[in-house]
């Protein structure tokens, strides 16, 4: 169960970093392109899957 917890935590951190990089890239360029949109969607998905896994390991 600890492995599932840390896997979920790692996925949450990865997703949060991906969304943060997308945000700063869009602010720097003044516009969001397809790459930033894909990074936002994928980062959000990974974050929420990690959140699900982490919560499942605690229960």
N, C-alpha and C positions, 0 to 999 in steps of 0.2 A: 504494500500500500504506500510506503514511502516513495517508491519509484514513481508511482502514478502522480503523487503530490508534486514531486520535483519536476517531472515532465510537464505537468500542467503549469507550474510556476514559470518554467523556462519558456513555454509557449506564450504565456501572458507577457513576459518581458520582451520577447521577440516581436510580438504583435504591437506592443506599445511603442517600441523603438521604430518599427516600420511606419506607423502612423505619424509619429513625431517627425521623422525624416521627410515624410510626404508633406506635412504641414509647413516645415521650414523651407523646403524646396519651392513650394507654391508661393510662399510669401516673398522669397528672394526673387523669383522670376516674375511675379505679378500675375501669374496665371497657372492653372492646373491643366496638364496635358493628360494623354492617355496613360502614360507610365505612372504618373502620380495617382490617377484614379484607380488603376489596377493595384498599386501599392497600398492605397487606402482600403480597398475592399479586401484584399488578401490579408493585410495586417489586422483588420477588424475581425475577420473570420478566424484567424489563428488565435487572436486574443480570446474570443468567446469560446472556442473549443478548449483552450487551455483552462479557462474559467470553469467550464463544465467538468473537465477531468479532475481539476484540483478539488472542486466541491464534492465530486463523487468519491474521492479518496478519503475524505473526512467523515463521510457518513457510514 
